[in-house]
Amino acid sequence: MNYYVGLISDVVNYVEDNIQSPLALDDLAHEFNVSAFHFNRIFRTVTGLSLKQYILGRKLTQAMQKLLGEGQAVIDVAAGLF
């Protein structure tokens, strides 16, 4: 199980570094040399979330920080989410 925790830790770091880029399950699975089915199962087991849920949550958290902390306009933040 430690291997999987390390793998998902690397995936999370990769997602954080590339959050503004399009991130898809198949692309990440290929990047980390795991089948998409296995990748999805491992990610959900370790994090409790699907990859899609995790990425969306991170994007929404960043949007909230921009709205509250930086005072950006809602339309500007929304345009930058996806």
PyMOL Python script that loads the backbone (N, CA, C, O; Angstrom):
from pymol import cmd

cmd.read_pdbstr("""\
ATOM      1  N   MET A   1       0.820  -1.202   0.000  1.00  0.00           N
ATOM      2  CA  MET A   1       0.000   0.000   0.000  1.00  0.00           C
ATOM      3  C   MET A   1       0.862   1.264   0.000  1.00  0.00           C
ATOM      4  O   MET A   1       0.450   2.288  -0.546  1.00  0.00           O
ATOM      5  N   ASN A   2       2.049   1.207   0.604  1.00  0.00           N
ATOM      6  CA  ASN A   2       2.911   2.381   0.643  1.00  0.00           C
ATOM      7  C   ASN A   2       3.292   2.859  -0.749  1.00  0.00           C
ATOM      8  O   ASN A   2       3.418   4.060  -0.986  1.00  0.00           O
ATOM      9  N   TYR A   3       3.476   1.904  -1.684  1.00  0.00           N
ATOM     10  CA  TYR A   3       3.781   2.287  -3.054  1.00  0.00           C
ATOM     11  C   TYR A   3       2.653   3.136  -3.625  1.00  0.00           C
ATOM     12  O   TYR A   3       2.906   4.141  -4.289  1.00  0.00           O
ATOM     13  N   TYR A   4       1.414   2.738  -3.371  1.00  0.00           N
ATOM     14  CA  TYR A   4       0.265   3.460  -3.903  1.00  0.00           C
ATOM     15  C   TYR A   4       0.119   4.836  -3.275  1.00  0.00           C
ATOM     16  O   TYR A   4      -0.240   5.796  -3.958  1.00  0.00           O
ATOM     17  N   VAL A   5       0.390   4.940  -1.998  1.00  0.00           N
ATOM     18  CA  VAL A   5       0.334   6.243  -1.333  1.00  0.00           C
ATOM     19  C   VAL A   5       1.390   7.167  -1.928  1.00  0.00           C
ATOM     20  O   VAL A   5       1.117   8.342  -2.172  1.00  0.00           O
ATOM     21  N   GLY A   6       2.583   6.652  -2.162  1.00  0.00           N
ATOM     22  CA  GLY A   6       3.631   7.443  -2.790  1.00  0.00           C
ATOM     23  C   GLY A   6       3.272   7.857  -4.203  1.00  0.00           C
ATOM     24  O   GLY A   6       3.525   8.990  -4.613  1.00  0.00           O
ATOM     25  N   LEU A   7       2.675   6.926  -4.950  1.00  0.00           N
ATOM     26  CA  LEU A   7       2.250   7.225  -6.311  1.00  0.00           C
ATOM     27  C   LEU A   7       1.212   8.343  -6.322  1.00  0.00           C
ATOM     28  O   LEU A   7       1.323   9.286  -7.104  1.00  0.00           O
ATOM     29  N   ILE A   8       0.216   8.243  -5.468  1.00  0.00           N
ATOM     30  CA  ILE A   8      -0.837   9.263  -5.427  1.00  0.00           C
ATOM     31  C   ILE A   8      -0.284  10.587  -4.911  1.00  0.00           C
ATOM     32  O   ILE A   8      -0.744  11.650  -5.327  1.00  0.00           O
ATOM     33  N   SER A   9       0.683  10.540  -4.023  1.00  0.00           N
ATOM     34  CA  SER A   9       1.333  11.767  -3.580  1.00  0.00           C
ATOM     35  C   SER A   9       2.017  12.453  -4.758  1.00  0.00           C
ATOM     36  O   SER A   9       1.935  13.673  -4.904  1.00  0.00           O
ATOM     37  N   ASP A  10       2.687  11.674  -5.593  1.00  0.00           N
ATOM     38  CA  ASP A  10       3.309  12.230  -6.797  1.00  0.00           C
ATOM     39  C   ASP A  10       2.260  12.791  -7.755  1.00  0.00           C
ATOM     40  O   ASP A  10       2.469  13.838  -8.368  1.00  0.00           O
ATOM     41  N   VAL A  11       1.137  12.095  -7.879  1.00  0.00           N
ATOM     42  CA  VAL A  11       0.047  12.550  -8.751  1.00  0.00           C
ATOM     43  C   VAL A  11      -0.510  13.877  -8.234  1.00  0.00           C
ATOM     44  O   VAL A  11      -0.726  14.805  -9.014  1.00  0.00           O
ATOM     45  N   VAL A  12      -0.740  13.967  -6.941  1.00  0.00           N
ATOM     46  CA  VAL A  12      -1.277  15.203  -6.351  1.00  0.00           C
ATOM     47  C   VAL A  12      -0.309  16.362  -6.596  1.00  0.00           C
ATOM     48  O   VAL A  12      -0.737  17.464  -6.937  1.00  0.00           O
ATOM     49  N   ASN A  13       0.979  16.121  -6.424  1.00  0.00           N
ATOM     50  CA  ASN A  13       1.972  17.163  -6.693  1.00  0.00           C
ATOM     51  C   ASN A  13       1.937  17.574  -8.161  1.00  0.00           C
ATOM     52  O   ASN A  13       2.031  18.760  -8.480  1.00  0.00           O
ATOM     53  N   TYR A  14       1.802  16.600  -9.048  1.00  0.00           N
ATOM     54  CA  TYR A  14       1.719  16.891 -10.479  1.00  0.00           C
ATOM     55  C   TYR A  14       0.475  17.726 -10.785  1.00  0.00           C
ATOM     56  O   TYR A  14       0.539  18.693 -11.545  1.00  0.00           O
ATOM     57  N   VAL A  15      -0.645  17.349 -10.194  1.00  0.00           N
ATOM     58  CA  VAL A  15      -1.893  18.092 -10.404  1.00  0.00           C
ATOM     59  C   VAL A  15      -1.735  19.523  -9.901  1.00  0.00           C
ATOM     60  O   VAL A  15      -2.142  20.466 -10.580  1.00  0.00           O
ATOM     61  N   GLU A  16      -1.154  19.691  -8.732  1.00  0.00           N
ATOM     62  CA  GLU A  16      -0.962  21.029  -8.177  1.00  0.00           C
ATOM     63  C   GLU A  16      -0.082  21.892  -9.083  1.00  0.00           C
ATOM     64  O   GLU A  16      -0.346  23.080  -9.268  1.00  0.00           O
ATOM     65  N   ASP A  17       0.952  21.291  -9.640  1.00  0.00           N
ATOM     66  CA  ASP A  17       1.862  22.036 -10.520  1.00  0.00           C
ATOM     67  C   ASP A  17       1.237  22.356 -11.876  1.00  0.00           C
ATOM     68  O   ASP A  17       1.671  23.283 -12.560  1.00  0.00           O
ATOM     69  N   ASN A  18       0.221  21.589 -12.261  1.00  0.00           N
ATOM     70  CA  ASN A  18      -0.370  21.731 -13.602  1.00  0.00           C
ATOM     71  C   ASN A  18      -1.872  21.999 -13.544  1.00  0.00           C
ATOM     72  O   ASN A  18      -2.595  21.661 -14.481  1.00  0.00           O
ATOM     73  N   ILE A  19      -2.338  22.590 -12.475  1.00  0.00           N
ATOM     74  CA  ILE A  19      -3.779  22.760 -12.260  1.00  0.00           C
ATOM     75  C   ILE A  19      -4.432  23.620 -13.345  1.00  0.00           C
ATOM     76  O   ILE A  19      -5.622  23.461 -13.617  1.00  0.00           O
ATOM     77  N   GLN A  20      -3.689  24.512 -13.957  1.00  0.00           N
ATOM     78  CA  GLN A  20      -4.267  25.370 -14.993  1.00  0.00           C
ATOM     79  C   GLN A  20      -4.290  24.702 -16.360  1.00  0.00           C
ATOM     80  O   GLN A  20      -4.877  25.235 -17.302  1.00  0.00           O
ATOM     81  N   SER A  21      -3.665  23.554 -16.475  1.00  0.00           N
ATOM     82  CA  SER A  21      -3.660  22.793 -17.730  1.00  0.00           C
ATOM     83  C   SER A  21      -4.819  21.800 -17.720  1.00  0.00           C
ATOM     84  O   SER A  21      -5.317  21.431 -16.656  1.00  0.00           O
ATOM     85  N   PRO A  22      -5.243  21.371 -18.897  1.00  0.00           N
ATOM     86  CA  PRO A  22      -6.264  20.319 -18.934  1.00  0.00           C
ATOM     87  C   PRO A  22      -5.693  19.025 -18.335  1.00  0.00           C
ATOM     88  O   PRO A  22      -4.629  18.565 -18.750  1.00  0.00           O
ATOM     89  N   LEU A  23      -6.387  18.453 -17.382  1.00  0.00           N
ATOM     90  CA  LEU A  23      -5.944  17.227 -16.724  1.00  0.00           C
ATOM     91  C   LEU A  23      -7.029  16.173 -16.899  1.00  0.00           C
ATOM     92  O   LEU A  23      -8.157  16.349 -16.438  1.00  0.00           O
ATOM     93  N   ALA A  24      -6.685  15.085 -17.563  1.00  0.00           N
ATOM     94  CA  ALA A  24      -7.646  14.013 -17.802  1.00  0.00           C
ATOM     95  C   ALA A  24      -7.120  12.717 -17.199  1.00  0.00           C
ATOM     96  O   ALA A  24      -5.911  12.502 -17.113  1.00  0.00           O
ATOM     97  N   LEU A  25      -8.036  11.868 -16.790  1.00  0.00           N
ATOM     98  CA  LEU A  25      -7.682  10.590 -16.184  1.00  0.00           C
ATOM     99  C   LEU A  25      -6.749   9.791 -17.077  1.00  0.00           C
ATOM    100  O   LEU A  25      -5.717   9.305 -16.614  1.00  0.00           O
ATOM    101  N   ASP A  26      -7.092   9.649 -18.340  1.00  0.00           N
ATOM    102  CA  ASP A  26      -6.264   8.858 -19.255  1.00  0.00           C
ATOM    103  C   ASP A  26      -4.858   9.431 -19.388  1.00  0.00           C
ATOM    104  O   ASP A  26      -3.885   8.678 -19.428  1.00  0.00           O
ATOM    105  N   ASP A  27      -4.741  10.744 -19.457  1.00  0.00           N
ATOM    106  CA  ASP A  27      -3.433  11.381 -19.591  1.00  0.00           C
ATOM    107  C   ASP A  27      -2.573  11.176 -18.343  1.00  0.00           C
ATOM    108  O   ASP A  27      -1.382  10.885 -18.447  1.00  0.00           O
ATOM    109  N   LEU A  28      -3.178  11.327 -17.172  1.00  0.00           N
ATOM    110  CA  LEU A  28      -2.426  11.136 -15.933  1.00  0.00           C
ATOM    111  C   LEU A  28      -2.040   9.674 -15.741  1.00  0.00           C
ATOM    112  O   LEU A  28      -0.932   9.376 -15.295  1.00  0.00           O
ATOM    113  N   ALA A  29      -2.944   8.770 -16.072  1.00  0.00           N
ATOM    114  CA  ALA A  29      -2.627   7.348 -15.968  1.00  0.00           C
ATOM    115  C   ALA A  29      -1.445   7.007 -16.872  1.00  0.00           C
ATOM    116  O   ALA A  29      -0.548   6.265 -16.474  1.00  0.00           O
ATOM    117  N   HIS A  30      -1.448   7.543 -18.071  1.00  0.00           N
ATOM    118  CA  HIS A  30      -0.337   7.314 -18.990  1.00  0.00           C
ATOM    119  C   HIS A  30       0.953   7.930 -18.455  1.00  0.00           C
ATOM    120  O   HIS A  30       2.018   7.318 -18.535  1.00  0.00           O
ATOM    121  N   GLU A  31       0.857   9.118 -17.920  1.00  0.00           N
ATOM    122  CA  GLU A  31       2.022   9.816 -17.360  1.00  0.00           C
ATOM    123  C   GLU A  31       2.678   8.998 -16.243  1.00  0.00           C
ATOM    124  O   GLU A  31       3.900   9.001 -16.101  1.00  0.00           O
ATOM    125  N   PHE A  32       1.859   8.300 -15.454  1.00  0.00           N
ATOM    126  CA  PHE A  32       2.373   7.539 -14.313  1.00  0.00           C
ATOM    127  C   PHE A  32       2.414   6.030 -14.579  1.00  0.00           C
ATOM    128  O   PHE A  32       2.569   5.231 -13.656  1.00  0.00           O
ATOM    129  N   ASN A  33       2.275   5.657 -15.845  1.00  0.00           N
ATOM    130  CA  ASN A  33       2.417   4.266 -16.281  1.00  0.00           C
ATOM    131  C   ASN A  33       1.492   3.282 -15.556  1.00  0.00           C
ATOM    132  O   ASN A  33       1.920   2.215 -15.115  1.00  0.00           O
ATOM    133  N   VAL A  34       0.235   3.661 -15.446  1.00  0.00           N
ATOM    134  CA  VAL A  34      -0.778   2.816 -14.816  1.00  0.00           C
ATOM    135  C   VAL A  34      -1.995   2.835 -15.726  1.00  0.00           C
ATOM    136  O   VAL A  34      -2.272   3.844 -16.374  1.00  0.00           O
ATOM    137  N   SER A  35      -2.724   1.726 -15.780  1.00  0.00           N
ATOM    138  CA  SER A  35      -3.949   1.733 -16.577  1.00  0.00           C
ATOM    139  C   SER A  35      -4.949   2.711 -15.966  1.00  0.00           C
ATOM    140  O   SER A  35      -4.940   2.945 -14.757  1.00  0.00           O
ATOM    141  N   ALA A  36      -5.795   3.270 -16.793  1.00  0.00           N
ATOM    142  CA  ALA A  36      -6.777   4.255 -16.320  1.00  0.00           C
ATOM    143  C   ALA A  36      -7.693   3.655 -15.259  1.00  0.00           C
ATOM    144  O   ALA A  36      -8.003   4.301 -14.258  1.00  0.00           O
ATOM    145  N   PHE A  37      -8.124   2.411 -15.486  1.00  0.00           N
ATOM    146  CA  PHE A  37      -9.003   1.745 -14.507  1.00  0.00           C
ATOM    147  C   PHE A  37      -8.295   1.610 -13.161  1.00  0.00           C
ATOM    148  O   PHE A  37      -8.862   1.954 -12.123  1.00  0.00           O
ATOM    149  N   HIS A  38      -7.071   1.117 -13.174  1.00  0.00           N
ATOM    150  CA  HIS A  38      -6.310   0.913 -11.946  1.00  0.00           C
ATOM    151  C   HIS A  38      -5.984   2.255 -11.282  1.00  0.00           C
ATOM    152  O   HIS A  38      -6.078   2.391 -10.062  1.00  0.00           O
ATOM    153  N   PHE A  39      -5.604   3.232 -12.088  1.00  0.00           N
ATOM    154  CA  PHE A  39      -5.294   4.566 -11.575  1.00  0.00           C
ATOM    155  C   PHE A  39      -6.500   5.140 -10.830  1.00  0.00           C
ATOM    156  O   PHE A  39      -6.369   5.635  -9.710  1.00  0.00           O
ATOM    157  N   ASN A  40      -7.657   5.070 -11.451  1.00  0.00           N
ATOM    158  CA  ASN A  40      -8.877   5.601 -10.841  1.00  0.00           C
ATOM    159  C   ASN A  40      -9.185   4.901  -9.521  1.00  0.00           C
ATOM    160  O   ASN A  40      -9.556   5.542  -8.538  1.00  0.00           O
ATOM    161  N   ARG A  41      -9.027   3.594  -9.512  1.00  0.00           N
ATOM    162  CA  ARG A  41      -9.307   2.815  -8.303  1.00  0.00           C
ATOM    163  C   ARG A  41      -8.328   3.171  -7.191  1.00  0.00           C
ATOM    164  O   ARG A  41      -8.735   3.350  -6.042  1.00  0.00           O
ATOM    165  N   ILE A  42      -7.039   3.274  -7.521  1.00  0.00           N
ATOM    166  CA  ILE A  42      -6.028   3.629  -6.525  1.00  0.00           C
ATOM    167  C   ILE A  42      -6.276   5.035  -5.988  1.00  0.00           C
ATOM    168  O   ILE A  42      -6.244   5.255  -4.777  1.00  0.00           O
ATOM    169  N   PHE A  43      -6.521   5.980  -6.882  1.00  0.00           N
ATOM    170  CA  PHE A  43      -6.719   7.372  -6.466  1.00  0.00           C
ATOM    171  C   PHE A  43      -7.905   7.477  -5.511  1.00  0.00           C
ATOM    172  O   PHE A  43      -7.814   8.148  -4.483  1.00  0.00           O
ATOM    173  N   ARG A  44      -9.006   6.826  -5.838  1.00  0.00           N
ATOM    174  CA  ARG A  44     -10.193   6.872  -4.987  1.00  0.00           C
ATOM    175  C   ARG A  44      -9.936   6.198  -3.637  1.00  0.00           C
ATOM    176  O   ARG A  44     -10.399   6.681  -2.604  1.00  0.00           O
ATOM    177  N   THR A  45      -9.205   5.096  -3.644  1.00  0.00           N
ATOM    178  CA  THR A  45      -8.916   4.387  -2.395  1.00  0.00           C
ATOM    179  C   THR A  45      -8.050   5.229  -1.465  1.00  0.00           C
ATOM    180  O   THR A  45      -8.304   5.288  -0.262  1.00  0.00           O
ATOM    181  N   VAL A  46      -7.042   5.872  -2.011  1.00  0.00           N
ATOM    182  CA  VAL A  46      -6.106   6.640  -1.187  1.00  0.00           C
ATOM    183  C   VAL A  46      -6.704   7.974  -0.741  1.00  0.00           C
ATOM    184  O   VAL A  46      -6.539   8.367   0.414  1.00  0.00           O
ATOM    185  N   THR A  47      -7.399   8.676  -1.644  1.00  0.00           N
ATOM    186  CA  THR A  47      -7.878  10.028  -1.321  1.00  0.00           C
ATOM    187  C   THR A  47      -9.332  10.078  -0.866  1.00  0.00           C
ATOM    188  O   THR A  47      -9.742  11.019  -0.187  1.00  0.00           O
ATOM    189  N   GLY A  48     -10.103   9.073  -1.238  1.00  0.00           N
ATOM    190  CA  GLY A  48     -11.531   9.104  -0.931  1.00  0.00           C
ATOM    191  C   GLY A  48     -12.331   9.890  -1.956  1.00  0.00           C
ATOM    192  O   GLY A  48     -13.541  10.057  -1.807  1.00  0.00           O
ATOM    193  N   LEU A  49     -11.662  10.374  -2.994  1.00  0.00           N
ATOM    194  CA  LEU A  49     -12.306  11.160  -4.046  1.00  0.00           C
ATOM    195  C   LEU A  49     -11.899  10.611  -5.405  1.00  0.00           C
ATOM    196  O   LEU A  49     -10.846   9.989  -5.549  1.00  0.00           O
ATOM    197  N   SER A  50     -12.740  10.847  -6.389  1.00  0.00           N
ATOM    198  CA  SER A  50     -12.312  10.547  -7.757  1.00  0.00           C
ATOM    199  C   SER A  50     -11.347  11.645  -8.187  1.00  0.00           C
ATOM    200  O   SER A  50     -11.306  12.715  -7.580  1.00  0.00           O
ATOM    201  N   LEU A  51     -10.577  11.379  -9.230  1.00  0.00           N
ATOM    202  CA  LEU A  51      -9.652  12.386  -9.743  1.00  0.00           C
ATOM    203  C   LEU A  51     -10.410  13.642 -10.148  1.00  0.00           C
ATOM    204  O   LEU A  51      -9.973  14.756  -9.858  1.00  0.00           O
ATOM    205  N   LYS A  52     -11.532  13.465 -10.811  1.00  0.00           N
ATOM    206  CA  LYS A  52     -12.339  14.604 -11.257  1.00  0.00           C
ATOM    207  C   LYS A  52     -12.813  15.448 -10.070  1.00  0.00           C
ATOM    208  O   LYS A  52     -12.767  16.677 -10.124  1.00  0.00           O
ATOM    209  N   GLN A  53     -13.269  14.788  -8.999  1.00  0.00           N
ATOM    210  CA  GLN A  53     -13.708  15.509  -7.808  1.00  0.00           C
ATOM    211  C   GLN A  53     -12.556  16.281  -7.180  1.00  0.00           C
ATOM    212  O   GLN A  53     -12.725  17.421  -6.746  1.00  0.00           O
ATOM    213  N   TYR A  54     -11.380  15.653  -7.134  1.00  0.00           N
ATOM    214  CA  TYR A  54     -10.219  16.306  -6.542  1.00  0.00           C
ATOM    215  C   TYR A  54      -9.839  17.561  -7.331  1.00  0.00           C
ATOM    216  O   TYR A  54      -9.635  18.628  -6.753  1.00  0.00           O
ATOM    217  N   ILE A  55      -9.748  17.421  -8.646  1.00  0.00           N
ATOM    218  CA  ILE A  55      -9.350  18.557  -9.488  1.00  0.00           C
ATOM    219  C   ILE A  55     -10.371  19.680  -9.384  1.00  0.00           C
ATOM    220  O   ILE A  55      -9.997  20.845  -9.251  1.00  0.00           O
ATOM    221  N   LEU A  56     -11.644  19.348  -9.442  1.00  0.00           N
ATOM    222  CA  LEU A  56     -12.681  20.372  -9.332  1.00  0.00           C
ATOM    223  C   LEU A  56     -12.611  21.071  -7.975  1.00  0.00           C
ATOM    224  O   LEU A  56     -12.740  22.292  -7.898  1.00  0.00           O
ATOM    225  N   GLY A  57     -12.408  20.307  -6.917  1.00  0.00           N
ATOM    226  CA  GLY A  57     -12.288  20.893  -5.583  1.00  0.00           C
ATOM    227  C   GLY A  57     -11.116  21.857  -5.483  1.00  0.00           C
ATOM    228  O   GLY A  57     -11.234  22.924  -4.881  1.00  0.00           O
ATOM    229  N   ARG A  58      -9.992  21.487  -6.069  1.00  0.00           N
ATOM    230  CA  ARG A  58      -8.821  22.369  -6.044  1.00  0.00           C
ATOM    231  C   ARG A  58      -9.077  23.645  -6.843  1.00  0.00           C
ATOM    232  O   ARG A  58      -8.702  24.736  -6.416  1.00  0.00           O
ATOM    233  N   LYS A  59      -9.715  23.503  -8.000  1.00  0.00           N
ATOM    234  CA  LYS A  59     -10.013  24.689  -8.811  1.00  0.00           C
ATOM    235  C   LYS A  59     -10.992  25.611  -8.088  1.00  0.00           C
ATOM    236  O   LYS A  59     -10.844  26.832  -8.134  1.00  0.00           O
ATOM    237  N   LEU A  60     -11.973  25.041  -7.430  1.00  0.00           N
ATOM    238  CA  LEU A  60     -12.936  25.866  -6.692  1.00  0.00           C
ATOM    239  C   LEU A  60     -12.282  26.548  -5.495  1.00  0.00           C
ATOM    240  O   LEU A  60     -12.604  27.694  -5.181  1.00  0.00           O
ATOM    241  N   THR A  61     -11.373  25.854  -4.830  1.00  0.00           N
ATOM    242  CA  THR A  61     -10.645  26.461  -3.715  1.00  0.00           C
ATOM    243  C   THR A  61      -9.800  27.627  -4.195  1.00  0.00           C
ATOM    244  O   THR A  61      -9.759  28.675  -3.551  1.00  0.00           O
ATOM    245  N   GLN A  62      -9.124  27.449  -5.326  1.00  0.00           N
ATOM    246  CA  GLN A  62      -8.342  28.551  -5.885  1.00  0.00           C
ATOM    247  C   GLN A  62      -9.225  29.724  -6.271  1.00  0.00           C
ATOM    248  O   GLN A  62      -8.859  30.881  -6.060  1.00  0.00           O
ATOM    249  N   ALA A  63     -10.381  29.429  -6.833  1.00  0.00           N
ATOM    250  CA  ALA A  63     -11.307  30.490  -7.218  1.00  0.00           C
ATOM    251  C   ALA A  63     -11.770  31.264  -5.987  1.00  0.00           C
ATOM    252  O   ALA A  63     -11.845  32.493  -6.013  1.00  0.00           O
ATOM    253  N   MET A  64     -12.079  30.548  -4.914  1.00  0.00           N
ATOM    254  CA  MET A  64     -12.509  31.200  -3.682  1.00  0.00           C
ATOM    255  C   MET A  64     -11.405  32.101  -3.142  1.00  0.00           C
ATOM    256  O   MET A  64     -11.673  33.216  -2.696  1.00  0.00           O
ATOM    257  N   GLN A  65     -10.171  31.622  -3.183  1.00  0.00           N
ATOM    258  CA  GLN A  65      -9.046  32.420  -2.695  1.00  0.00           C
ATOM    259  C   GLN A  65      -8.875  33.685  -3.535  1.00  0.00           C
ATOM    260  O   GLN A  65      -8.562  34.749  -3.001  1.00  0.00           O
ATOM    261  N   LYS A  66      -9.075  33.571  -4.823  1.00  0.00           N
ATOM    262  CA  LYS A  66      -8.961  34.745  -5.693  1.00  0.00           C
ATOM    263  C   LYS A  66     -10.078  35.740  -5.421  1.00  0.00           C
ATOM    264  O   LYS A  66      -9.855  36.951  -5.439  1.00  0.00           O
ATOM    265  N   LEU A  67     -11.263  35.238  -5.174  1.00  0.00           N
ATOM    266  CA  LEU A  67     -12.395  36.124  -4.901  1.00  0.00           C
ATOM    267  C   LEU A  67     -12.240  36.835  -3.559  1.00  0.00           C
ATOM    268  O   LEU A  67     -12.482  38.037  -3.451  1.00  0.00           O
ATOM    269  N   LEU A  68     -11.837  36.087  -2.548  1.00  0.00           N
ATOM    270  CA  LEU A  68     -11.755  36.649  -1.205  1.00  0.00           C
ATOM    271  C   LEU A  68     -10.447  37.404  -0.962  1.00  0.00           C
ATOM    272  O   LEU A  68     -10.447  38.514  -0.430  1.00  0.00           O
ATOM    273  N   GLY A  69      -9.351  36.795  -1.355  1.00  0.00           N
ATOM    274  CA  GLY A  69      -8.049  37.368  -1.028  1.00  0.00           C
ATOM    275  C   GLY A  69      -7.564  38.417  -1.997  1.00  0.00           C
ATOM    276  O   GLY A  69      -7.012  39.439  -1.589  1.00  0.00           O
ATOM    277  N   GLU A  70      -7.762  38.179  -3.258  1.00  0.00           N
ATOM    278  CA  GLU A  70      -7.231  39.083  -4.263  1.00  0.00           C
ATOM    279  C   GLU A  70      -8.270  40.073  -4.762  1.00  0.00           C
ATOM    280  O   GLU A  70      -7.928  41.047  -5.434  1.00  0.00           O
ATOM    281  N   GLY A  71      -9.527  39.833  -4.442  1.00  0.00           N
ATOM    282  CA  GLY A  71     -10.583  40.755  -4.836  1.00  0.00           C
ATOM    283  C   GLY A  71     -10.846  40.803  -6.326  1.00  0.00           C
ATOM    284  O   GLY A  71     -11.314  41.820  -6.839  1.00  0.00           O
ATOM    285  N   GLN A  72     -10.555  39.721  -7.029  1.00  0.00           N
ATOM    286  CA  GLN A  72     -10.810  39.687  -8.465  1.00  0.00           C
ATOM    287  C   GLN A  72     -12.311  39.632  -8.732  1.00  0.00           C
ATOM    288  O   GLN A  72     -13.089  39.176  -7.893  1.00  0.00           O
ATOM    289  N   ALA A  73     -12.700  40.098  -9.902  1.00  0.00           N
ATOM    290  CA  ALA A  73     -14.101  40.066 -10.298  1.00  0.00           C
ATOM    291  C   ALA A  73     -14.533  38.626 -10.557  1.00  0.00           C
ATOM    292  O   ALA A  73     -13.739  37.804 -11.015  1.00  0.00           O
ATOM    293  N   VAL A  74     -15.775  38.333 -10.264  1.00  0.00           N
ATOM    294  CA  VAL A  74     -16.321  36.987 -10.422  1.00  0.00           C
ATOM    295  C   VAL A  74     -16.162  36.498 -11.850  1.00  0.00           C
ATOM    296  O   VAL A  74     -15.786  35.346 -12.066  1.00  0.00           O
ATOM    297  N   ILE A  75     -16.438  37.340 -12.821  1.00  0.00           N
ATOM    298  CA  ILE A  75     -16.346  36.944 -14.223  1.00  0.00           C
ATOM    299  C   ILE A  75     -14.908  36.576 -14.600  1.00  0.00           C
ATOM    300  O   ILE A  75     -14.689  35.645 -15.375  1.00  0.00           O
ATOM    301  N   ASP A  76     -13.932  37.300 -14.056  1.00  0.00           N
ATOM    302  CA  ASP A  76     -12.530  36.999 -14.343  1.00  0.00           C
ATOM    303  C   ASP A  76     -12.111  35.662 -13.730  1.00  0.00           C
ATOM    304  O   ASP A  76     -11.394  34.881 -14.356  1.00  0.00           O
ATOM    305  N   VAL A  77     -12.555  35.413 -12.525  1.00  0.00           N
ATOM    306  CA  VAL A  77     -12.239  34.149 -11.864  1.00  0.00           C
ATOM    307  C   VAL A  77     -12.904  32.992 -12.581  1.00  0.00           C
ATOM    308  O   VAL A  77     -12.278  31.959 -12.814  1.00  0.00           O
ATOM    309  N   ALA A  78     -14.171  33.160 -12.930  1.00  0.00           N
ATOM    310  CA  ALA A  78     -14.899  32.100 -13.632  1.00  0.00           C
ATOM    311  C   ALA A  78     -14.278  31.772 -14.985  1.00  0.00           C
ATOM    312  O   ALA A  78     -14.224  30.606 -15.376  1.00  0.00           O
ATOM    313  N   ALA A  79     -13.821  32.770 -15.684  1.00  0.00           N
ATOM    314  CA  ALA A  79     -13.198  32.556 -16.987  1.00  0.00           C
ATOM    315  C   ALA A  79     -11.888  31.801 -16.860  1.00  0.00           C
ATOM    316  O   ALA A  79     -11.500  31.079 -17.779  1.00  0.00           O
ATOM    317  N   GLY A  80     -11.208  31.953 -15.748  1.00  0.00           N
ATOM    318  CA  GLY A  80      -9.933  31.298 -15.551  1.00  0.00           C
ATOM    319  C   GLY A  80     -10.013  29.896 -14.972  1.00  0.00           C
ATOM    320  O   GLY A  80      -8.995  29.212 -14.876  1.00  0.00           O
ATOM    321  N   LEU A  81     -11.207  29.454 -14.582  1.00  0.00           N
ATOM    322  CA  LEU A  81     -11.343  28.136 -13.959  1.00  0.00           C
ATOM    323  C   LEU A  81     -11.070  27.003 -14.938  1.00  0.00           C
ATOM    324  O   LEU A  81     -10.391  26.033 -14.598  1.00  0.00           O
ATOM    325  N   PHE A  82     -11.588  27.121 -16.130  1.00  0.00           N
ATOM    326  CA  PHE A  82     -11.495  25.997 -17.060  1.00  0.00           C
ATOM    327  C   PHE A  82     -10.857  26.487 -18.284  1.00  0.00           C
ATOM    328  O   PHE A  82     -10.663  25.721 -19.228  1.00  0.00           O
TER     329      PHE A  82
END
""", "prot")
cmd.dss("prot")
cmd.show_as("cartoon", "prot")
cmd.util.cbc("prot")
cmd.orient("prot")
